[in-house]
């Protein structure tokens, strides 16, 4: 029986998947600079590794989301880790998601400080306050509307990356050759390890959304194709941004928000627009991270929910006062290690279960054959 696949749904789900994965960290350029550009020219090969891994895991998450039809998408973690370790894994992953929330707070301060010269604390407090009131007031419609800005962030960021690369294409070899001598903040372990860690930490961020998207697909095949396409588009976006940053790395390596410098170089007006887009993107990423943490331990609308939200906001604001680049360099790689474990369990659930089912089926067939042979002997004995 042919599984139903609607191309419009595939594109829609893939777009939502990419918007969640890219987020504000990608738009600032800091993630790409640390995981890829800082690794030199071989990072171009690394983008291919990232694309393959993210397409594979995206397809797997969304396929399992369709197959399991979970009432609470967060239960996908327990599905992978089992009942014994599932709850523990959920809380561990919530810690990493809170780390992403802290990075968003720091990123808001860095963006406003770097472009407008505003004290970074103002940006941090404003973002933390907006996220807190959105979460406690339940302004889900506002979040949904701003969530569509993910597509705008992608188009702007990729467009700026491609334009910046094309404008300075001839200088790429010299710029790439200078990278080892630059005092850059980057992930450790080399280009290959970085290209594996990057989709791994993104897996932690997108798993619940991917499960939810997969649940709404028309078939398992449609869900899986959506995840694969989303991963491929994500990899293309990483490549475009990496090329743009690498072709101009001598001027950008010390900046917290390098994409703003690229945008401003094209046009000061574009720089202002892009800074606003990044802040909106940070907001739409910050809100679900904070809500997810609070919702794990309290119900919406309760006093407990408000108090925990306030406590986490204050804690996030305090931790967000740390240097933005250092936060990305510490939290994202550790999230990547957690993502590697997650991908291992997801792979085992997919391929291990399939192998066990195939083995059980084979044993059943052999049992049937053995019973058939024994029956024939019994009949011949009776006839004799």
SULLIN-V694373 format. One record per residue. N is the residue number from 0. PHI is phi in radians with two decimals (* if undefined). OMEGA is omega as a letter, one per 40 degrees, with the letter a starting at -180 (999 if undefined). Layout:
N_PHI_OMEGA ; N_PHI_OMEGA
This chain:
0_*_a ; 1_-1.36_i ; 2_-1.38_a ; 3_-1.24_i ; 4_-2.34_i ; 5_-1.74_a ; 6_-0.98_i ; 7_-1.12_i ; 8_-1.12_a ; 9_-1.02_a ; 10_-1.17_a ; 11_-1.10_a ; 12_-1.18_i ; 13_-1.10_i ; 14_-1.12_i ; 15_-1.14_i ; 16_-1.09_a ; 17_-1.15_a ; 18_-1.03_i ; 19_-1.20_a ; 20_-1.20_a ; 21_-1.25_i ; 22_0.92_a ; 23_-1.42_i ; 24_-1.07_i ; 25_-1.17_a ; 26_-1.07_i ; 27_-1.23_a ; 28_1.57_a ; 29_-1.17_i ; 30_-1.04_a ; 31_-1.11_a ; 32_-1.15_a ; 33_-1.39_a ; 34_-1.49_a ; 35_-2.18_a ; 36_-0.96_a ; 37_-1.14_a ; 38_-1.54_i ; 39_1.58_a ; 40_-1.10_i ; 41_-1.20_i ; 42_-1.13_i ; 43_-1.14_i ; 44_-1.22_i ; 45_-1.08_i ; 46_-1.11_i ; 47_-1.18_i ; 48_-1.06_i ; 49_-1.03_a ; 50_-1.07_a ; 51_-1.09_a ; 52_-1.12_a ; 53_-1.24_i ; 54_-1.14_a ; 55_-1.14_a ; 56_-1.24_i ; 57_-1.11_i ; 58_-1.10_a ; 59_-1.19_i ; 60_-1.02_a ; 61_-1.27_i ; 62_-1.12_i ; 63_-1.17_i ; 64_-1.08_i ; 65_-1.20_a ; 66_-1.15_a ; 67_-1.49_i ; 68_0.83_a ; 69_-1.28_i ; 70_-1.13_i ; 71_-1.92_a ; 72_-0.96_a ; 73_-1.13_i ; 74_-1.20_i ; 75_-1.08_i ; 76_-1.16_i ; 77_-1.16_i ; 78_-1.06_a ; 79_-1.35_a ; 80_-1.63_i ; 81_1.51_a ; 82_-1.15_a ; 83_-1.17_a ; 84_-1.83_a ; 85_-1.02_a ; 86_-1.14_i ; 87_-1.09_i ; 88_-1.08_i ; 89_-1.04_a ; 90_-1.22_i ; 91_-1.10_a ; 92_-1.19_i ; 93_-1.12_i ; 94_-1.10_i ; 95_-1.17_i ; 96_-1.16_i ; 97_-1.14_i ; 98_-1.07_i ; 99_-1.11_i ; 100_-1.02_i ; 101_-1.08_i ; 102_-1.11_i ; 103_-1.11_i ; 104_-1.07_i ; 105_-1.12_a ; 106_-1.13_i ; 107_-1.10_i ; 108_-1.12_a ; 109_-1.15_a ; 110_-1.11_a ; 111_-1.19_a ; 112_-1.20_a ; 113_-1.27_a ; 114_-1.68_a ; 115_-1.78_i ; 116_1.27_i ; 117_-1.43_i ; 118_-0.94_a ; 119_-1.00_a ; 120_-1.12_i ; 121_-1.12_i ; 122_-1.12_i ; 123_-1.13_a ; 124_-1.11_a ; 125_-1.08_a ; 126_-1.19_i ; 127_-1.10_i ; 128_-1.14_i ; 129_-1.06_a ; 130_-1.12_a ; 131_-1.06_a ; 132_-1.20_i ; 133_-1.13_a ; 134_-1.16_a ; 135_-1.33_i ; 136_-1.54_i ; 137_1.19_a ; 138_-1.42_a ; 139_-1.15_a ; 140_-1.13_i ; 141_-1.10_i ; 142_-1.11_i ; 143_-1.09_a ; 144_-1.13_a ; 145_-1.23_i ; 146_-1.08_i ; 147_-1.18_i ; 148_-1.17_i ; 149_-0.99_i ; 150_-1.13_i ; 151_-1.12_i ; 152_-1.05_i ; 153_-1.04_a ; 154_-1.08_i ; 155_-1.15_a ; 156_-1.11_a ; 157_-1.15_i ; 158_-1.07_i ; 159_-1.12_i ; 160_-1.10_a ; 161_-1.13_a ; 162_-1.10_a ; 163_-1.15_i ; 164_-1.18_a ; 165_-1.12_a ; 166_-1.22_a ; 167_-2.21_a ; 168_-0.98_a ; 169_-1.12_a ; 170_-1.54_a ; 171_-0.98_a ; 172_-1.01_a ; 173_-1.19_i ; 174_-1.13_a ; 175_-1.12_a ; 176_-1.15_a ; 177_-1.45_a ; 178_-1.00_a ; 179_-1.01_a ; 180_-1.54_a ; 181_-1.47_i ; 182_-1.47_a ; 183_-1.83_i ; 184_-1.49_a ; 185_-2.60_i ; 186_-1.23_a ; 187_-1.61_i ; 188_1.91_i ; 189_1.63_a ; 190_-1.12_a ; 191_-1.21_i ; 192_-1.10_i ; 193_-1.09_a ; 194_-1.25_i ; 195_-1.52_a ; 196_-1.14_a ; 197_-1.08_i ; 198_-1.19_i ; 199_-1.16_i ; 200_-1.24_i ; 201_-1.18_i ; 202_-1.08_i ; 203_-1.12_a ; 204_-1.28_a ; 205_-1.67_a ; 206_-0.98_a ; 207_-1.24_i ; 208_-1.10_a ; 209_-1.07_i ; 210_-1.09_a ; 211_-1.16_i ; 212_-1.12_a ; 213_-1.07_a ; 214_-1.04_a ; 215_-1.53_a ; 216_-1.24_a ; 217_-1.41_a ; 218_-2.80_i ; 219_-1.11_a ; 220_-1.16_i ; 221_-1.09_i ; 222_-1.08_a ; 223_-1.15_i ; 224_-1.10_i ; 225_-1.10_i ; 226_-1.14_i ; 227_-1.13_i ; 228_-1.10_i ; 229_-1.05_i ; 230_-1.11_i ; 231_-1.16_i ; 232_-1.13_i ; 233_-1.06_i ; 234_-1.08_i ; 235_-1.12_i ; 236_-1.16_i ; 237_-1.07_i ; 238_-1.07_a ; 239_-1.07_a ; 240_-1.19_i ; 241_-1.06_i ; 242_-1.10_a ; 243_-1.10_i ; 244_-1.22_a ; 245_-1.14_a ; 246_-1.23_a ; 247_-2.32_a ; 248_-1.12_a ; 249_-1.06_a ; 250_-1.58_a ; 251_-1.97_a ; 252_-1.02_a ; 253_-1.65_a ; 254_-1.55_i ; 255_-1.38_a ; 256_-2.23_a ; 257_-1.11_a ; 258_-1.14_i ; 259_-1.14_i ; 260_-1.13_i ; 261_-1.12_a ; 262_-1.11_a ; 263_-1.16_i ; 264_-1.17_i ; 265_-1.24_i ; 266_-2.89_i ; 267_-1.02_i ; 268_-1.14_i ; 269_-1.08_i ; 270_-1.08_i ; 271_-1.13_a ; 272_-1.06_a ; 273_-1.20_i ; 274_-1.12_i ; 275_-1.18_i ; 276_-1.09_i ; 277_-1.08_i ; 278_-1.10_i ; 279_-1.13_i ; 280_-1.14_i ; 281_-1.08_i ; 282_-1.07_a ; 283_-1.24_i ; 284_-1.54_a ; 285_-1.13_a ; 286_-1.03_a ; 287_-1.14_i ; 288_-1.13_i ; 289_-1.17_a ; 290_-1.04_a ; 291_-1.07_i ; 292_-1.13_a ; 293_-1.20_a ; 294_-1.12_i ; 295_-1.13_a ; 296_-2.15_a ; 297_-2.64_i ; 298_-1.52_i ; 299_-0.97_i ; 300_1.44_a ; 301_-1.56_i ; 302_-1.09_i ; 303_-1.03_i ; 304_-1.06_a ; 305_-1.12_a ; 306_-1.15_i ; 307_-1.18_i ; 308_-1.06_i ; 309_-1.14_i ; 310_-1.08_i ; 311_-1.20_i ; 312_-1.13_i ; 313_-1.12_i ; 314_-1.12_i ; 315_-1.10_i ; 316_-1.15_i ; 317_-1.14_i ; 318_-1.22_a ; 319_-1.23_i ; 320_-1.29_i ; 321_-1.27_i ; 322_-0.97_a ; 323_-0.98_a ; 324_-1.10_a ; 325_-1.18_i ; 326_-1.07_i ; 327_-1.04_a ; 328_-1.21_a ; 329_-1.64_a ; 330_-1.27_a ; 331_-1.13_i ; 332_-1.07_i ; 333_-1.12_i ; 334_-1.10_i ; 335_-1.10_i ; 336_-1.12_i ; 337_-1.11_i ; 338_-1.13_i ; 339_-1.10_i ; 340_-1.11_i ; 341_-1.02_a ; 342_-1.14_i ; 343_-1.12_i ; 344_-1.18_i ; 345_-1.13_i ; 346_-1.13_i ; 347_-1.14_i ; 348_-1.08_a ; 349_-1.35_a ; 350_-1.55_i ; 351_-1.16_i ; 352_-1.13_i ; 353_-1.12_i ; 354_-1.16_i ; 355_-1.11_i ; 356_-1.13_i ; 357_-1.14_i ; 358_-1.15_i ; 359_-1.12_i ; 360_-1.14_i ; 361_-1.12_i ; 362_-1.13_i ; 363_-1.12_i ; 364_-1.13_i ; 365_-1.12_i ; 366_-1.12_i ; 367_-1.10_a ; 368_-1.10_a ; 369_-1.10_i ; 370_-1.12_i ; 371_-1.13_a ; 372_-1.14_a ; 373_-1.07_i ; 374_-1.13_a ; 375_-1.15_i ; 376_-1.11_a ; 377_-1.09_a ; 378_-1.15_a ; 379_-1.18_i ; 380_-1.14_a ; 381_-1.14_i ; 382_-1.14_a ; 383_-1.20_999
